[in-house]
Amino acid sequence: MNKYDLELNPLVPANWEQFETLMGEKGGCGGCWCMVFRLSSKEFAANKFDGNKDLMRGLVQAGKPGGLIATMNNIPIGWIAMAPREDYIKIESSRSFKRIDDQPVWSITCFFIKKEYRRKGLSKRLIAAAVAYARKRKIKVLEAYPAIPYDDKVPAPFLWVGILSAFTDNGFSIVQQNGKSRAMVRLQLI
C-alpha cells in the first residue's frame, strides 16, 4: 500500500454506504457506529447497534462533521472520527480530559481500520489527512486522546483512540498525560 493508493474524504450522505460497509454488521466495535463519545453512557447503551447507526446517519444527513473515510480502489478500509470538541459530550464532561483553555478545538476521537490493513501505518496516514483537512477548513487546534501502548502486542480494541506515537509523528505534542496509558495531545494549526 503506497501513499497514492489511498483516498480520504469527509463522511457525507453520498459515501454513507462505504461507511456502512466498513463498519459492518457489528457497527465498528460492538454497535458503536462512532457514537460512544457523542452520547452519555446511558444513551449509548440504549442505542447500541441500530440506534447508534441511525443517530450517526442523522448527523451525516444534517451535514454535521463526523470524520474521514479512507478508501482504496473505492473499497472502504479505514475511518478517523473528528468534529468540534463540543460535539463530544463524554469528552466535554470528562474529568481526565478537561479543557485546558478556551480555544476552539476539534477533537480526533477514534479510528476504525479494516483488520487486514492494521499495523501498516494507516493510522498515521489518517491523522495526516485529518491535519490537511483541518488546515483547509481553517481549524485552529486539533486535539486527541490517544492510548500509550504498554506492549508491542496490545489488542486492537484497546487502540481505537489511536496510539501516541502516530500523533507525535504527525507533529502533535502532549499537553496532559493521564497515568501511564492515556494522553491528551494537541496540534496548533493557526
Summary of the structure (lengths in Angstrom):
residues: 190
radius of gyration: 15.5
end to end distance: 31.6
largest distance: 42.0
contacts: 574
relative contact order: 0.14
helix: 34%
strand: 26%
